[in-house]
Amino acid sequence: MIKRGISLLLMLLAAIVATRCAHPVMPTGGDKDETPPKVLSSVPQNYTTNFKGKTIVISFDEFVKLDKLQQQLLISPPTETTPDFKLRGKSLVIKFEEELKPETTYAIYFGEAIVDLTESNPLTGFSFVFSTGAVLDSMSINGSIHNAFDRKPAENTFAMLYLLINDTIPFDSLPYRVKPYYVARTDKFGKFRLTNLKQQPFKLFALTDMNSNFIYDMAGESIAFIDSLISPVYIAPPVAPDTLIQHDSLQVEATAAVADSSLNKPDSVVFNSIVDLNLFEELDPVQKLLKSEIVKPGMLRFIFRHNAREVRLTPMAALPDSFNLISKYNTLGDTLYWFFRPMVLDSLKLTMAYDTLINDTLALSLNPRQLPTNKRLVKKNADKDKYLQFTSTASRRLEYGSPLEFVFDYPIVSYQLRDTVRFIANEDTTYNSVSFVQSDSIGLRYRMETTFEAGGSYNLLIPDSCFLGLNGQWNDTIRQAFKVPALEDYGNLYIDMVVPPGELFIIQLLGAKEVVLREIEVSSSKRYGFEHINPGKYKLKAIRDSNRNKRWDTGNYLLKMQPESVYYFTKELEIRANWDFEENWNVVNALSK
């Protein structure tokens, strides 16, 4: 009996020890959980009406967590303060910190913020909708937003609606002054859907909101707009009512705004289908010097916000003749280079006049930036500074029809090439017959006056000390060995264009990363060609040059100017060597879409 009792006691102690030593572990093996959480219930129910409370509880079938809630969450219409979100067990508790608007339908969009606890599988597109009144607004507006310049989808851009109920704020000033009444965010395809709207006209405005306040108040924020008021329509939801509908077609009505004579009236616009907005960044109209710097001895650079050809930079004291100032603008005109003889002055004071009203002063040090202390770098820079630096259009290869041109880092004040240059064309060595001509206004560019044949091989030798720069440096020996491809190494592209009469288009041939390789102006319907194209893949882009200034122009909201329209040819073009390619492009059809 005693032995039996001792045995039972030992078994009990062993069980206790085993229990205390056990640790819970995640089960191993099996398929990975890829199932997102599911909504089981909510208090109140989704799509409820006459909601008078301040707390919403949503229960799920598993434990969840909130991932990047601030970036994903969207409440429409926006609240002044963000509600409090807390997790309790398998439930999400939402508590509003402010009084909700009466007779208003609210929608809380979670995006992909709700994920399961173990594998972070997102509950995609979940929304919770309720009304503080007896009616649940059910109208919708669908649309898409693209960047105006390259037609790429504008992701994470807000589409915002305004009610015209404020008589004290002009119609066009609403995006600057008040928060929108409804708001939606675009997806990665640039698409948006504004749901649960009142049945009345709205002003539609889009914004990349850099400071998250739903107000157009920062330089650098991109916008899009239409000139009409827009009326939503009803479409029955094609999916379950607790998900956010992303893709379906929608007819949209546009209504001309009716406003007081003191307000700006929008124009009438007719939409045949989904709203397509063109996103653009307005130009800041105020000219500004963004940066001034000494690039290297004898070279100053001034970078402006806009074309600066009308800006007047005037030294406050007379410059010595030995300063030898030469100025040059870049192609866009927003960057000005000053070349001068170094070591003549240590500093320079300038007056800067943007127009008759804006004047400023500028003090500049003309000493170059401090050189590195590393001996190897010091020697490398010293060796480099002994000679003029240059780039060439020929680096082992010169494209057929292109000139051989040298671009120096300082203006050339004199050059002597007689009896010194050696030029070999297809094994035929020539002396003395080679000449260069200045090809710009200040002597940075020099072009060789020679015709290069297709399929030819060439060697050029220019001895040192032939070109003298403004800074007193000479060129080092220049050796150029290059070939010109044969004509059969190229392909040709011919396009039969159809354009509206009286309009001008800029047709661009784009390479990798949409770099503009060539462009032509098209004003009539006929055949155009891009010849001698290297084999590869290309795109075609058309810019509707409405003001005929030979470049794309952005829009202006207050002036009701949309950005100039951009169109892409429907397919990518693959050019092959020794082939002619023919395409048809009817831009008139693109305009009607």
C-alpha positions as CSV (number, residue, x, y, z in Angstrom):
1,M,0.0,0.0,0.0
2,I,2.8,2.4,0.9
3,K,4.8,1.4,-2.2
4,R,1.7,2.1,-4.3
5,G,1.2,5.5,-2.8
6,I,4.9,6.4,-3.4
7,S,4.5,5.3,-7.0
8,L,1.5,7.5,-7.5
9,L,3.3,10.5,-5.9
10,L,6.3,10.1,-8.1
11,M,4.1,9.9,-11.2
12,L,2.4,13.1,-10.2
13,L,5.7,14.9,-9.6
14,A,6.9,13.8,-13.0
15,A,3.8,15.1,-14.7
16,I,4.2,18.5,-13.0
17,V,7.9,18.8,-14.0
18,A,7.0,17.8,-17.6
19,T,4.3,20.5,-17.7
20,R,6.6,23.2,-16.4
21,C,9.3,22.3,-18.9
22,A,7.0,22.4,-21.9
23,H,7.2,25.5,-24.2
24,P,4.6,26.4,-26.8
25,V,6.1,26.4,-30.3
26,M,4.7,27.2,-33.7
27,P,3.7,24.0,-35.6
28,T,6.2,23.2,-38.3
29,G,5.6,21.9,-41.8
30,G,2.5,22.3,-43.9
31,D,1.5,24.9,-46.5
32,K,2.1,28.6,-45.8
33,D,-0.9,30.5,-44.7
34,E,-1.9,32.9,-47.6
35,T,-5.5,33.5,-46.5
36,P,-6.3,37.1,-45.5
37,P,-8.4,37.8,-42.5
38,K,-12.2,37.8,-42.9
39,V,-14.7,40.2,-41.3
40,L,-17.2,38.2,-39.1
41,S,-19.3,41.0,-37.7
42,S,-19.3,44.6,-36.7
43,V,-21.1,46.9,-34.3
44,P,-22.8,48.7,-35.9
45,Q,-23.2,46.8,-39.1
46,N,-21.4,47.9,-42.2
47,Y,-23.6,50.3,-44.3
48,T,-25.7,51.2,-41.3
49,T,-27.8,54.4,-41.1
50,N,-28.8,56.8,-38.3
51,F,-25.4,56.2,-36.6
52,K,-25.3,58.4,-33.5
53,G,-22.4,56.9,-31.6
54,K,-18.7,57.5,-31.6
55,T,-17.3,53.9,-31.5
56,I,-17.2,51.1,-34.1
57,V,-16.1,47.6,-33.4
58,I,-15.1,45.2,-36.3
59,S,-14.5,41.5,-35.5
60,F,-12.3,39.2,-37.6
61,D,-11.9,35.4,-37.8
62,E,-8.3,35.6,-36.6
63,F,-5.9,37.9,-34.8
64,V,-4.9,40.9,-36.9
65,K,-2.5,43.9,-36.8
66,L,-2.4,47.3,-38.5
67,D,0.4,47.8,-41.1
68,K,1.2,51.3,-42.2
69,L,-2.2,52.6,-41.2
70,Q,-1.3,56.3,-41.6
71,Q,-0.3,55.7,-45.3
72,Q,-3.2,53.4,-46.1
73,L,-6.1,54.9,-44.1
74,L,-8.5,57.2,-45.9
75,I,-11.7,58.7,-44.4
76,S,-14.2,60.4,-46.6
77,P,-15.3,63.1,-45.9
78,P,-12.1,63.8,-44.0
79,T,-12.4,64.4,-40.2
80,E,-10.5,67.2,-38.4
81,T,-8.8,64.7,-36.1
82,T,-7.8,61.1,-36.9
83,P,-10.0,58.6,-35.0
84,D,-8.3,56.3,-32.4
85,F,-7.6,52.8,-33.6
86,K,-7.0,50.0,-31.1
87,L,-6.9,46.2,-31.3
88,R,-8.7,44.1,-28.7
89,G,-8.4,40.4,-29.2
90,K,-9.6,39.7,-32.7
91,S,-11.4,43.0,-32.9
92,L,-10.6,46.5,-34.2
93,V,-12.1,49.3,-32.1
94,I,-12.5,52.7,-33.9
95,K,-13.3,55.7,-31.7
96,F,-14.1,59.2,-33.1
97,E,-12.7,62.1,-31.2
98,E,-15.1,64.7,-32.7
99,E,-18.7,65.2,-33.5
100,L,-19.7,63.7,-36.9
101,K,-21.5,65.8,-39.4
102,P,-25.3,65.3,-39.5
103,E,-27.0,63.7,-42.5
104,T,-23.6,62.6,-43.9
105,T,-22.4,59.3,-45.3
106,Y,-18.9,58.4,-44.1
107,A,-16.6,55.8,-45.7
108,I,-13.4,54.5,-44.0
109,Y,-11.0,52.9,-46.5
110,F,-8.3,50.7,-45.0
111,G,-6.4,49.9,-48.2
112,E,-4.1,47.0,-47.2
113,A,-3.6,48.2,-43.6
114,I,-5.4,45.2,-42.0
115,V,-3.2,42.1,-42.1
116,D,-3.2,38.8,-40.2
117,L,-0.8,38.4,-37.3
118,T,1.3,35.5,-38.5
119,E,1.9,36.0,-42.2
120,S,0.8,39.6,-42.8
121,N,-1.7,38.6,-45.4
122,P,-3.6,41.8,-46.2
123,L,-7.4,42.2,-46.3
124,T,-7.3,44.2,-49.5
125,G,-9.7,47.1,-50.2
126,F,-11.8,46.7,-47.1
127,S,-14.0,49.7,-46.3
128,F,-16.6,50.5,-43.6
129,V,-19.5,52.8,-44.6
130,F,-22.1,54.3,-42.4
131,S,-24.5,57.3,-42.4
132,T,-25.4,59.7,-39.6
133,G,-28.7,60.3,-41.4
134,A,-31.6,58.1,-42.6
135,V,-30.2,57.8,-46.1
136,L,-27.0,56.1,-47.3
137,D,-25.6,58.0,-50.2
138,S,-24.9,55.6,-53.1
139,M,-23.7,57.6,-56.0
140,S,-20.2,57.1,-57.5
141,I,-17.6,58.7,-59.8
142,N,-14.9,56.6,-61.5
143,G,-11.7,57.9,-63.0
144,S,-8.0,57.6,-63.6
145,I,-5.1,60.0,-63.2
146,H,-2.0,60.0,-65.4
147,N,1.1,62.2,-65.4
148,A,0.5,64.7,-68.2
149,F,4.1,64.6,-69.6
150,D,4.6,60.8,-69.9
151,R,1.1,59.4,-69.4
152,K,2.3,57.1,-66.6
153,P,-0.3,56.2,-63.9
154,A,-0.2,58.6,-61.0
155,E,-0.2,56.3,-57.9
156,N,-1.1,57.6,-54.4
157,T,-2.7,60.7,-55.7
158,F,-5.9,62.1,-54.1
159,A,-9.0,62.7,-56.2
160,M,-11.1,65.2,-54.2
161,L,-14.6,66.5,-54.5
162,Y,-15.9,69.9,-53.3
163,L,-19.5,71.0,-52.6
164,L,-20.4,74.4,-53.7
165,I,-22.0,75.5,-50.5
166,N,-19.6,78.2,-49.4
167,D,-20.7,81.6,-50.7
168,T,-17.7,83.4,-49.1
169,I,-15.0,81.5,-51.0
170,P,-14.6,81.9,-54.8
171,F,-15.2,78.7,-56.8
172,D,-11.6,78.4,-58.0
173,S,-10.2,79.1,-54.5
174,L,-11.7,76.0,-52.9
175,P,-8.6,73.7,-53.3
176,Y,-6.4,76.5,-51.7
177,R,-8.8,77.2,-48.8
178,V,-10.9,74.3,-47.7
179,K,-10.6,70.5,-47.3
180,P,-12.6,68.4,-49.8
181,Y,-15.9,66.9,-48.9
182,Y,-15.0,63.5,-50.4
183,V,-11.6,62.0,-51.2
184,A,-10.2,58.9,-52.8
185,R,-6.7,57.6,-53.4
186,T,-5.5,56.2,-56.7
187,D,-4.1,52.7,-57.0
188,K,-1.0,51.6,-58.8
189,F,-2.9,51.8,-62.1
190,G,-3.8,55.5,-61.4
191,K,-7.5,54.5,-61.0
192,F,-9.8,55.8,-58.3
193,R,-13.4,55.5,-57.3
194,L,-15.3,58.0,-55.2
195,T,-18.3,56.2,-53.7
196,N,-21.2,56.9,-51.4
197,L,-21.7,60.4,-52.8
198,K,-24.6,62.7,-52.6
199,Q,-26.7,63.1,-55.8
200,Q,-25.5,66.6,-56.8
201,P,-22.8,68.3,-58.8
202,F,-19.2,68.5,-57.5
203,K,-16.0,70.2,-58.3
204,L,-13.3,67.6,-59.0
205,F,-9.6,68.3,-58.2
206,A,-6.6,66.0,-57.9
207,L,-3.5,66.5,-55.7
208,T,-0.3,64.9,-54.7
209,D,-0.5,66.0,-51.1
210,M,3.0,66.4,-49.8
211,N,2.1,67.6,-46.3
212,S,-1.1,65.4,-45.9
213,N,-3.5,68.3,-45.2
214,F,-5.7,67.9,-48.3
215,I,-5.0,71.6,-49.2
216,Y,-3.1,72.8,-52.3
217,D,-0.6,74.9,-50.5
218,M,3.0,73.7,-51.3
219,A,5.3,74.3,-54.2
220,G,6.1,71.0,-55.8
221,E,2.6,69.5,-55.3
222,S,1.1,68.2,-58.6
223,I,-2.5,68.8,-59.5
224,A,-5.2,68.0,-62.0
225,F,-8.6,69.5,-62.6
226,I,-11.5,69.7,-65.0
227,D,-13.4,72.9,-65.8
228,S,-16.9,71.6,-65.3
229,L,-18.9,70.4,-62.3
230,I,-19.3,66.7,-62.4
231,S,-22.4,64.7,-61.4
232,P,-22.0,61.1,-60.0
233,V,-24.2,58.2,-61.1
234,Y,-25.4,55.0,-59.5
235,I,-23.9,51.6,-60.3
236,A,-24.8,48.5,-58.4
237,P,-21.7,47.0,-56.6
238,P,-20.4,44.0,-58.5
239,V,-18.7,42.5,-55.4
240,A,-19.5,42.0,-51.7
241,P,-20.5,45.2,-49.9
242,D,-17.6,45.1,-47.5
243,T,-14.9,45.5,-50.2
244,L,-13.7,48.5,-52.1
245,I,-14.7,48.4,-55.8
246,Q,-11.6,49.1,-57.9
247,H,-12.4,48.4,-61.6
248,D,-15.7,48.9,-63.4
249,S,-16.9,51.2,-66.1
250,L,-19.0,54.3,-65.4
251,Q,-20.8,56.9,-67.4
252,V,-20.1,60.4,-65.9
253,E,-22.2,63.5,-66.5
254,A,-20.6,66.9,-66.5
255,T,-22.7,69.9,-65.5
256,A,-21.8,73.5,-66.1
257,A,-21.4,75.3,-62.8
258,V,-24.0,77.9,-61.8
259,A,-22.3,80.5,-59.6
260,D,-22.7,84.1,-58.5
261,S,-21.3,86.7,-60.9
262,S,-18.6,87.5,-58.4
263,L,-17.2,84.0,-58.6
264,N,-15.3,82.4,-61.5
265,K,-17.5,80.2,-63.6
266,P,-16.2,76.9,-64.9
267,D,-16.5,76.0,-68.6
268,S,-18.8,73.4,-69.9
269,V,-17.2,70.0,-70.6
270,V,-18.8,66.8,-72.0
271,F,-17.5,63.4,-70.9
272,N,-18.4,60.3,-72.7
273,S,-17.0,57.8,-70.3
274,I,-14.6,57.5,-67.4
275,V,-12.9,60.7,-66.2
276,D,-9.3,60.9,-67.2
277,L,-7.2,63.6,-65.4
278,N,-3.8,64.9,-66.4
279,L,-1.5,65.5,-63.5
280,F,1.0,68.4,-63.7
281,E,3.1,70.6,-61.6
282,E,2.6,74.3,-62.1
283,L,5.5,76.6,-62.8
284,D,6.3,79.0,-60.0
285,P,6.0,82.3,-61.8
286,V,8.6,84.0,-59.6
287,Q,12.1,84.0,-61.0
288,K,14.7,83.0,-58.5
289,L,18.4,82.3,-58.3
290,L,18.6,78.7,-57.1
291,K,22.4,78.3,-56.9
292,S,25.6,80.1,-57.7
293,E,29.0,78.4,-57.5
294,I,32.5,78.4,-58.7
295,V,32.8,75.2,-60.6
296,K,36.5,75.4,-61.1
297,P,39.1,78.1,-61.5
298,G,37.8,80.6,-64.1
299,M,34.2,79.2,-64.3
300,L,31.1,80.5,-62.5
301,R,27.7,78.9,-62.7
302,F,24.3,80.5,-62.0
303,I,21.3,78.2,-61.9
304,F,17.9,79.9,-62.1
305,R,14.3,78.6,-61.6
306,H,13.3,79.8,-65.1
307,N,14.8,81.0,-68.4
308,A,17.2,83.7,-67.2
309,R,18.0,85.4,-70.5
310,E,16.2,88.5,-69.3
311,V,18.0,88.6,-65.9
312,R,20.6,91.3,-65.6
313,L,23.8,90.5,-63.7
314,T,26.0,93.6,-63.3
315,P,29.3,93.9,-61.5
316,M,29.1,96.6,-58.8
317,A,32.7,97.7,-59.6
318,A,34.4,98.0,-63.0
319,L,36.1,94.8,-64.0
320,P,39.8,95.0,-65.2
321,D,40.3,94.3,-68.9
322,S,42.4,91.2,-67.9
323,F,39.3,89.6,-66.4
324,N,38.1,88.9,-69.9
325,L,34.6,87.9,-69.0
326,I,32.7,85.6,-71.5
327,S,29.1,84.4,-70.7
328,K,27.0,81.6,-72.1
329,Y,23.5,80.1,-71.4
330,N,22.6,76.5,-71.6
331,T,20.0,75.3,-74.1
332,L,17.0,75.9,-71.8
333,G,18.3,79.3,-70.8
334,D,18.0,78.6,-67.0
335,T,21.7,78.2,-66.4
336,L,24.3,80.9,-67.0
337,Y,28.1,80.2,-67.2
338,W,30.7,82.9,-66.7
339,F,34.2,82.2,-68.0
340,F,37.0,84.5,-66.9
341,R,40.7,84.5,-66.4
342,P,41.4,83.1,-62.9
343,M,43.6,84.8,-60.3
344,V,42.7,88.3,-61.5
345,L,40.1,88.9,-58.7
346,D,39.5,87.1,-55.4
347,S,35.9,88.1,-55.1
348,L,33.0,89.6,-57.1
349,K,29.9,91.6,-56.1
350,L,27.0,91.7,-58.4
351,T,23.6,93.4,-58.7
352,M,20.9,91.0,-60.0
353,A,17.7,92.4,-61.6
354,Y,14.9,90.0,-62.4
355,D,12.6,92.8,-63.7
356,T,11.8,96.4,-62.9
357,L,10.6,95.5,-59.4
358,I,12.9,92.8,-58.1
359,N,16.6,93.6,-57.5
360,D,19.2,91.8,-55.3
361,T,22.9,91.8,-54.6
362,L,25.2,88.8,-54.7
363,A,28.7,88.4,-53.3
364,L,30.8,85.6,-54.7
365,S,34.2,84.2,-53.8
366,L,36.2,83.4,-57.0
367,N,38.6,81.0,-55.2
368,P,38.0,77.4,-56.2
369,R,36.8,74.8,-53.7
370,Q,39.5,73.4,-51.4
371,L,41.5,70.6,-53.0
372,P,41.6,67.2,-51.3
373,T,44.6,66.5,-49.0
374,N,45.2,63.0,-50.3
375,K,48.5,63.2,-52.2
376,R,47.4,60.9,-55.0
377,L,44.3,63.0,-55.6
378,V,46.2,66.2,-55.4
379,K,48.6,64.9,-58.1
380,K,45.7,63.6,-60.2
381,N,44.0,67.0,-60.1
382,A,47.2,68.9,-60.8
383,D,47.9,66.7,-63.8
384,K,44.3,67.2,-65.0
385,D,44.4,71.0,-64.5
386,K,47.6,71.3,-66.7
387,Y,45.6,70.8,-69.9
388,L,42.3,71.7,-71.5
389,Q,39.6,69.1,-71.0
390,F,37.3,68.1,-73.8
391,T,34.6,65.7,-75.0
392,S,34.2,64.4,-78.6
393,T,31.3,63.2,-80.6
394,A,33.4,60.3,-81.8
395,S,34.5,57.7,-79.3
396,R,35.5,54.7,-81.5
397,R,32.2,55.3,-83.4
398,L,30.8,58.3,-85.2
399,E,27.2,58.1,-86.4
400,Y,26.7,58.5,-90.1
401,G,25.8,62.1,-91.0
402,S,27.1,63.5,-87.7
403,P,30.0,65.9,-87.5
404,L,33.2,65.3,-85.6
405,E,33.1,68.0,-82.9
406,F,35.2,68.8,-79.8
407,V,33.7,70.5,-76.8
408,F,36.3,72.2,-74.5
409,D,35.8,73.1,-70.9
410,Y,37.0,76.7,-71.5
411,P,36.5,79.0,-74.5
412,I,39.3,78.8,-77.0
413,V,41.1,82.2,-77.5
414,S,43.4,81.0,-80.3
415,Y,44.4,77.8,-82.2
416,Q,47.1,76.8,-84.7
417,L,46.7,73.6,-86.7
418,R,48.8,74.3,-89.8
419,D,51.4,71.6,-90.6
420,T,50.6,69.7,-87.4
421,V,47.4,67.7,-87.7
422,R,47.6,64.2,-89.2
423,F,44.4,62.7,-90.5
424,I,44.1,59.2,-91.9
425,A,41.0,58.2,-93.9
426,N,40.8,54.6,-94.9
427,E,44.6,54.2,-94.8
428,D,45.1,57.4,-96.8
429,T,47.2,59.8,-94.7
430,T,46.6,63.5,-95.3
431,Y,48.4,66.6,-93.9
432,N,47.5,70.3,-94.0
433,S,44.1,69.8,-95.5
434,V,42.3,69.4,-92.2
435,S,40.5,72.4,-90.9
436,F,38.3,73.2,-87.8
437,V,35.6,75.9,-87.5
438,Q,34.1,77.4,-84.4
439,S,30.5,76.1,-84.1
440,D,29.2,78.1,-81.2
441,S,29.2,81.8,-80.1
442,I,32.0,81.7,-77.5
443,G,34.5,79.2,-78.7
444,L,33.7,76.1,-76.6
445,R,32.9,74.0,-79.7
446,Y,35.0,73.3,-82.7
447,R,33.8,71.2,-85.7
448,M,36.0,69.4,-88.2
449,E,35.1,70.4,-91.8
450,T,35.2,66.9,-93.4
451,T,32.6,64.6,-94.8
452,F,32.8,61.1,-93.3
453,E,31.8,58.2,-95.5
454,A,29.6,55.3,-94.4
455,G,31.7,52.3,-93.5
456,G,34.9,54.4,-93.3
457,S,37.7,54.1,-90.7
458,Y,39.5,57.2,-89.5
459,N,42.4,58.3,-87.3
460,L,43.0,61.9,-86.2
461,L,46.1,63.1,-84.4
462,I,46.3,66.7,-83.0
463,P,49.5,67.4,-81.2
464,D,49.6,69.2,-77.9
465,S,49.6,73.0,-77.7
466,C,47.3,73.6,-80.7
467,F,44.3,75.0,-78.8
468,L,44.8,77.8,-76.2
469,G,42.0,78.2,-73.6
470,L,40.9,81.4,-71.8
471,N,42.5,80.1,-68.6
472,G,45.9,79.9,-70.2
473,Q,45.9,76.1,-70.6
474,W,46.8,74.2,-73.8
475,N,45.4,70.9,-75.1
476,D,47.3,67.7,-74.5
477,T,47.8,65.4,-77.5
478,I,44.4,64.4,-79.0
479,R,44.1,61.0,-80.6
480,Q,40.8,59.9,-82.1
481,A,40.4,56.5,-83.9
482,F,36.8,55.8,-85.0
483,K,34.6,54.1,-87.6
484,V,31.4,55.2,-89.3
485,P,28.9,52.4,-89.6
486,A,27.9,51.2,-93.0
487,L,24.4,52.1,-94.2
488,E,23.2,48.5,-94.0
489,D,24.0,48.6,-90.2
490,Y,21.1,51.0,-89.8
491,G,17.3,50.7,-90.1
492,N,14.8,53.3,-91.3
493,L,11.4,54.2,-89.9
494,Y,8.7,55.8,-92.1
495,I,5.4,57.0,-90.6
496,D,2.3,58.0,-92.5
497,M,0.9,60.7,-90.2
498,V,-2.7,61.9,-90.0
499,V,-3.1,65.1,-88.0
500,P,-5.9,67.7,-87.7
501,P,-5.6,70.6,-90.1
502,G,-4.0,73.8,-88.7
503,E,-2.4,72.1,-85.6
504,L,1.3,71.5,-84.8
505,F,2.7,68.3,-83.3
506,I,6.2,67.5,-82.1
507,I,6.9,63.8,-82.9
508,Q,9.7,62.4,-80.8
509,L,11.7,59.2,-81.3
510,L,12.4,57.9,-77.8
511,G,15.2,55.4,-76.8
512,A,15.9,53.7,-73.4
513,K,14.4,55.6,-70.4
514,E,12.5,57.7,-72.9
515,V,15.5,59.8,-73.9
516,V,14.6,61.9,-76.9
517,L,16.9,60.9,-79.7
518,R,15.3,62.8,-82.5
519,E,12.3,64.9,-83.1
520,I,10.4,66.5,-86.0
521,E,7.6,69.0,-86.4
522,V,4.4,67.7,-88.0
523,S,1.7,70.1,-89.3
524,S,0.2,68.3,-92.2
525,S,-0.9,64.7,-93.0
526,K,1.9,63.0,-95.0
527,R,4.8,60.6,-94.7
528,Y,7.7,61.4,-92.4
529,G,10.9,59.5,-91.8
530,F,13.5,58.8,-89.2
531,E,16.5,57.4,-91.2
532,H,19.7,55.7,-90.2
533,I,18.5,54.4,-86.8
534,N,20.6,52.0,-84.8
535,P,19.0,48.6,-84.2
536,G,17.0,48.5,-81.0
537,K,13.6,49.2,-79.4
538,Y,12.0,52.6,-79.6
539,K,8.8,54.5,-78.8
540,L,7.1,57.3,-80.6
541,K,5.6,60.3,-78.7
542,A,3.5,63.1,-80.0
543,I,3.2,66.5,-78.2
544,R,0.3,68.7,-79.2
545,D,2.2,72.0,-79.4
546,S,-0.8,74.3,-78.9
547,N,1.2,77.6,-78.5
548,R,3.8,76.6,-81.2
549,N,6.8,77.2,-79.0
550,K,8.5,73.9,-80.0
551,R,8.3,72.4,-76.5
552,W,5.8,70.8,-74.0
553,D,4.2,73.2,-71.6
554,T,2.6,72.5,-68.3
555,G,-0.8,73.8,-67.1
556,N,-2.0,76.6,-64.9
557,Y,-5.0,76.1,-62.6
558,L,-6.2,79.7,-62.1
559,L,-5.8,80.5,-65.8
560,K,-7.7,77.2,-66.6
561,M,-4.9,76.1,-68.8
562,Q,-4.5,72.3,-69.2
563,P,-1.1,70.9,-69.8
564,E,-0.4,70.3,-73.5
565,S,-1.7,66.9,-74.6
566,V,0.7,64.0,-75.0
567,Y,0.1,60.8,-77.0
568,Y,2.1,57.6,-77.4
569,F,2.1,55.3,-80.4
570,T,0.3,52.2,-79.4
571,K,3.2,49.7,-79.8
572,E,6.9,49.6,-79.2
573,L,9.0,49.6,-82.3
574,E,11.8,47.2,-82.9
575,I,14.2,48.5,-85.5
576,R,16.4,45.9,-87.3
577,A,19.6,46.6,-89.4
578,N,19.1,46.9,-93.1
579,W,15.3,47.1,-92.8
580,D,12.7,49.7,-93.7
581,F,9.8,49.9,-91.3
582,E,6.5,51.6,-92.2
583,E,3.7,52.6,-89.7
584,N,0.5,54.5,-89.8
585,W,-0.4,56.9,-87.0
586,N,-3.7,58.7,-87.0
587,V,-3.4,61.3,-84.2
588,V,-7.0,62.5,-85.0
589,N,-8.3,59.2,-83.6
590,A,-6.2,59.7,-80.4
591,L,-7.7,63.2,-79.9
592,S,-11.2,61.8,-80.0
593,K,-10.7,59.3,-77.2
